[in-house]
Amino acid sequence: MKKRSTAIKLILLIIYLLNFSALSIAAKGIFEEESTENMLYVRGLISKVYADKMQISVKPFKSKRVLITLGPDTILDGVSQISQFEKEQQVKVWYSTDNGDNQAIKIKKMMKIGC
């Protein structure tokens, strides 16, 4: 009886781990480092933070600045609020456009490299 109980627990643990890893893979796939039909992507440096307007201006490395508006559903990775973003900080931004307004879906703060 004890072997059967242990076997059932082991099977349940394996099922749980497989489901968890599948969910994490699926979640990673949502935020690819490229623009898609539903989501645009930009990587660059923050040129200005407008905390009162909940906006940041991002300067991509090879194109014009993009003004991004943060909303209550924006996912922040590496910071917990807009005031923690700094000028010249490297970020990755996934966003959608709505009537000319760039609504942030996810913003990821990149780690500083160097001295």
C-alpha positions in Angstrom: 0.0 0.0 0.0 2.9 2.4 0.8 4.5 1.8 -2.6 1.2 2.6 -4.3 0.8 5.8 -2.4 4.4 6.8 -3.2 3.9 6.0 -6.9 0.7 8.1 -7.0 2.5 11.0 -5.4 5.4 10.7 -7.8 3.0 10.6 -10.8 1.2 13.7 -9.5 4.5 15.5 -9.0 5.6 14.7 -12.6 2.3 15.9 -14.0 2.6 19.2 -12.0 6.2 19.8 -13.1 5.3 19.1 -16.8 2.4 21.6 -16.6 4.5 24.2 -14.9 7.3 24.0 -17.5 4.8 24.1 -20.3 3.3 27.3 -18.9 6.6 29.0 -18.5 7.6 28.1 -22.1 4.2 29.5 -23.3 4.7 32.7 -21.3 8.2 33.2 -22.7 6.9 32.8 -26.2 4.4 35.6 -25.9 7.2 38.2 -25.6 9.6 37.5 -28.6 12.1 40.2 -29.4 10.4 41.2 -32.6 7.2 43.0 -33.7 4.2 40.9 -34.6 0.6 41.5 -35.8 -0.6 42.1 -32.3 2.4 43.6 -30.6 5.3 46.0 -31.5 8.8 45.7 -30.0 11.4 48.3 -29.4 14.8 48.1 -27.6 16.6 51.3 -26.8 17.6 53.9 -24.2 15.2 55.9 -22.1 15.6 59.5 -23.2 12.9 61.0 -20.9 10.6 59.9 -18.1 7.2 61.7 -17.7 6.0 60.2 -14.4 3.1 62.6 -14.1 1.8 61.4 -17.6 2.8 57.8 -17.0 5.0 57.9 -20.1 8.6 57.2 -21.1 10.4 58.2 -24.3 12.6 55.4 -25.7 15.3 56.1 -28.3 16.0 52.9 -30.3 19.6 52.5 -31.5 18.8 53.1 -35.2 15.5 55.0 -35.4 13.3 57.8 -34.0 12.2 58.1 -30.4 9.0 56.3 -29.4 6.7 57.7 -26.7 5.3 54.9 -24.6 2.3 55.2 -22.2 2.1 52.9 -19.2 -1.3 51.7 -18.0 -2.5 49.7 -15.0 -2.1 46.4 -16.9 1.5 47.1 -18.0 3.9 44.4 -16.9 7.1 45.9 -15.4 10.2 43.7 -15.3 13.2 44.9 -13.3 11.3 47.9 -11.7 8.1 48.2 -9.8 7.0 51.7 -10.8 7.7 54.3 -13.4 9.7 56.5 -11.1 12.4 53.9 -11.0 13.2 54.3 -14.7 16.2 56.5 -15.4 17.5 58.5 -18.4 20.0 56.4 -20.5 18.7 53.2 -19.0 18.4 50.4 -21.6 14.9 48.8 -21.9 12.9 46.4 -24.0 9.4 47.4 -24.7 6.4 45.5 -26.1 3.5 47.7 -27.0 0.4 48.1 -29.1 -0.9 51.2 -30.8 -4.4 52.6 -30.2 -5.5 55.7 -32.0 -1.9 56.9 -32.4 -1.1 56.2 -28.7 1.6 53.6 -27.9 0.3 51.5 -25.0 2.9 49.5 -23.1 2.2 45.8 -22.7 5.5 45.0 -21.0 8.7 46.9 -20.2 11.8 45.1 -19.2 14.7 47.0 -17.6 18.0 45.7 -18.9 21.0 45.2 -16.5 23.7 47.8 -16.7 27.0 46.5 -18.1 30.3 48.0 -17.3 31.6 50.4 -14.7 
